[in-house]
Amino acid sequence: MAGIETMIIETKALTKRFGDFTAVDQVNLNVGAGEIFGLIGPNGAGKSTLIKMLTTLLPPSSGSATIAGFDLAKQPQEIRAHIGYVPQLLSADGALSGYENLLLSARLYLVPRSERPAASPPPRR
């Protein structure tokens, strides 16, 4: 978009492979400050995988990205401190166990690793 000087999201050939399967294939994306963009496509197109990479929840297989000026591979904590992430299903990711969902939330909210095991769900009634 013309006139935008600051890029908030920049990806260069960002790729994610799971074994022989390529879920995200060399995505080049630029989103400028103040822009609103939508990520659309059919089921299985790699949208969720791309978002998980951009939110530091899934490491890319190759390529690079910067989010708010921070390097995805080298500065994940700084990225997490500058983003908000609300998954489509607000309560939990159904593909994860309850414990894995707690760990995900702890990572997103920058709970120190040393404090994560102490966090446990309330007792069942």
JOLINQUI-V497979 format. One record per pair of residues at least 6 apart in sequence whose C-alpha atoms are under 7 Angstrom apart, sorted by the first residue. I is the first residue (numbers start at 0). J is the second residue. D is the distance in whole Angstrom. If there is no record, write none. Layout:
<<I J D> <I J D>>
//
This chain:
<<3 31 6> <3 32 7> <5 31 6> <5 32 6> <6 29 6> <6 30 6> <6 31 4> <6 32 6> <7 30 6> <7 31 5> <7 32 6> <7 66 6> <7 67 5> <7 68 7> <8 29 6> <8 30 5> <8 31 7> <8 65 6> <8 66 5> <8 67 6> <9 28 6> <9 29 5> <9 30 7> <9 64 5> <9 65 5> <9 66 7> <10 26 7> <10 27 5> <10 28 5> <10 29 7> <10 63 6> <10 64 4> <10 65 7> <11 26 6> <11 27 5> <11 62 6> <11 63 5> <11 64 6> <12 25 4> <12 26 5> <12 27 5> <12 62 5> <12 63 7> <13 24 7> <13 25 5> <13 26 5> <13 27 7> <13 59 7> <13 61 6> <13 62 4> <13 63 6> <14 23 5> <14 24 5> <14 25 5> <14 26 7> <14 59 6> <14 60 6> <14 61 5> <14 62 6> <15 21 6> <15 22 6> <15 23 5> <15 24 7> <15 59 5> <15 60 5> <15 61 7> <16 22 6> <16 60 6> <22 45 5> <23 45 5> <23 49 7> <38 46 7> <51 57 5> <52 58 6> <52 59 6> <54 79 7> <55 71 7> <55 75 6> <64 70 6> <64 71 5> <65 71 5> <66 78 6> <69 77 7> <69 78 6> <79 107 6> <91 100 6> <92 100 7> <105 115 7>>
//
